[in-house]
Amino acid sequence: MADVFPPAPIIETFARYGFRKTSMDELARAADVSRQSLYNHFKSKEELFDWATRSVVEASLTDALRHLSNPRQTLVQRINAALDSWAGQHIEVMRGSPHGPEIIVMTRSALPERARQAERRLITAMADAIRISGPGAAVPRAGSLAQALCWTAKGLVHAAPDHAAFCRELDHILSALLAR
């Protein structure tokens, strides 16, 4: 269904209006399909939300893992791009509306195990990248460092005033921790 309905505009619409106030008509407009087409694929607004959030989590993870495996970039660049794909890219949508926090909470409750599994895959991949390319002092603690970096990125999503600041601050942190 990801080919039929783009998940990002669906999530953006929920963030703009809040879950309860978002209508299937607004969601259909965001997806550029008819309301009936949405109902042909999803029984309810809840089911559509669950699908869209699952799709965004999976796409974010896929993109993050792709960045981690880019041999043309330094370790700092790869981890920065991966964490931006995982967390940073969502700042503007979540901050651009008073309903963003509601959507974050709903996403966590709708996909707790799936999101945790995806995050564990990202942390494992970051730890592997640190073990292979990291400075000597980072290698023995690669797993702990990867976990801390993931938590740091999540914290920056809430602390950074915008996406550009998120990227800048994350780059400073990564450079300090993973400098050769």
C-alpha positions in Angstrom: 0.0 0.0 0.0 3.0 2.3 0.4 3.0 2.8 -3.4 -0.7 3.7 -3.3 -0.7 6.2 -0.4 2.3 8.2 0.7 2.5 8.0 4.5 4.2 11.3 5.2 1.3 13.6 4.1 -1.0 11.4 6.2 1.1 11.9 9.3 1.5 15.6 8.5 -2.3 15.9 8.4 -2.8 14.2 11.7 -0.1 16.5 13.2 -1.8 19.6 11.8 -5.3 18.9 13.1 -4.8 16.4 15.9 -6.1 12.8 15.7 -9.7 13.4 16.7 -10.3 16.5 14.5 -8.7 15.0 11.4 -11.3 13.8 9.0 -11.1 11.1 6.4 -11.8 13.8 3.8 -8.7 15.7 4.9 -6.6 12.5 4.9 -7.9 11.6 1.4 -6.9 15.1 0.1 -3.5 14.8 1.7 -2.9 11.4 0.0 -4.4 12.7 -3.2 -7.0 10.0 -3.4 -10.7 9.7 -2.8 -12.2 9.1 0.6 -13.7 5.8 -0.7 -10.2 4.7 -1.8 -9.0 5.1 1.8 -11.9 3.2 3.1 -11.3 0.4 0.5 -7.9 -0.1 2.1 -8.4 0.9 5.8 -11.4 0.2 8.0 -10.9 3.2 10.2 -8.9 6.3 10.8 -7.0 4.3 13.6 -6.0 1.6 11.1 -4.8 4.3 8.6 -2.8 6.0 11.4 -1.2 2.7 12.4 -0.2 1.9 8.8 1.2 5.4 8.2 3.2 5.5 11.4 4.5 2.0 10.7 5.5 3.0 7.2 7.3 6.1 8.4 9.2 4.1 11.0 10.2 1.5 8.4 11.2 4.1 5.9 13.2 6.1 8.5 15.1 2.9 9.5 15.8 1.9 5.9 17.1 5.3 5.1 19.2 5.4 8.3 20.8 2.0 7.5 21.5 3.1 4.0 23.4 6.1 5.3 25.4 4.0 7.7 26.6 1.8 4.9 27.8 4.7 2.7 31.6 4.0 2.2 32.2 7.5 0.7 31.5 9.3 4.0 33.3 9.5 7.3 31.9 7.7 10.4 30.7 11.0 11.8 28.9 11.9 8.5 27.3 8.4 8.3 26.0 8.4 11.9 24.9 12.0 11.6 22.9 11.2 8.4 21.5 8.0 10.0 20.3 9.8 13.1 18.9 12.6 11.0 16.9 10.1 9.0 15.8 8.3 12.1 14.8 11.3 14.3 15.9 14.7 13.0 13.9 14.8 9.8 10.7 14.6 11.8 11.3 17.8 13.8 9.5 20.2 11.5 6.3 18.1 11.2 6.1 17.4 14.9 7.0 21.0 15.9 4.9 22.7 13.3 1.7 22.0 15.1 0.4 22.1 18.6 -0.8 18.5 17.9 2.7 17.2 17.2 3.3 15.9 20.8 -0.1 14.1 20.6 1.1 12.3 17.4 4.4 11.3 19.0 2.6 9.8 22.0 0.2 8.0 19.8 3.0 6.6 17.6 4.8 5.3 20.7 1.6 3.6 22.0 0.6 2.3 18.5 3.9 0.7 17.7 5.8 0.2 20.9 7.5 -3.1 20.0 7.9 -2.5 16.3 9.6 0.9 17.0 11.8 -0.6 19.7 12.9 -3.4 17.3 13.7 -0.8 14.6 15.6 1.3 17.1 17.6 -1.8 18.2 18.5 -2.6 14.6 19.7 1.0 14.1 21.8 0.9 17.4 23.3 -2.5 16.3 24.2 -1.1 12.9 25.7 2.1 14.5 27.7 0.0 16.9 29.0 -2.2 14.1 30.0 1.0 12.2 31.8 2.3 15.3 33.6 -1.0 15.8 34.8 -1.0 12.1 35.6 2.7 11.6 35.7 4.3 15.0 38.7 5.7 16.9 40.4 3.2 19.2 38.9 4.5 22.4 35.3 4.2 21.0 35.6 0.6 19.8 35.3 -1.3 23.1 32.3 0.7 24.1 30.6 0.8 20.6 27.3 -0.6 21.8 27.0 1.8 24.7 28.1 4.7 22.6 25.6 3.8 19.8 22.8 3.6 22.4 23.8 7.0 23.9 23.9 8.6 20.5 20.4 7.4 19.7 19.2 8.8 23.0 21.0 12.0 22.3 19.3 12.4 18.9 15.9 11.9 20.5 16.7 14.5 23.1 17.8 16.9 20.5 14.5 16.5 18.7 12.9 18.1 21.7 15.7 20.6 22.6 16.8 21.9 19.2 14.8 24.9 18.0 14.7 23.6 14.4 16.1 20.9 12.0 19.2 22.9 11.1 20.1 23.3 14.8 19.5 19.6 15.3 22.0 18.8 12.6 24.6 21.3 13.9 24.4 20.1 17.4 24.5 16.5 16.5 27.5 17.1 14.3 29.3 18.8 17.3 28.5 15.9 19.6 29.5 13.2 17.1 32.7 15.0 16.2 33.7 15.2 19.9 32.9 11.6 20.6 34.2 10.0 17.4 37.1 12.3 16.5 40.3 10.4 15.6 
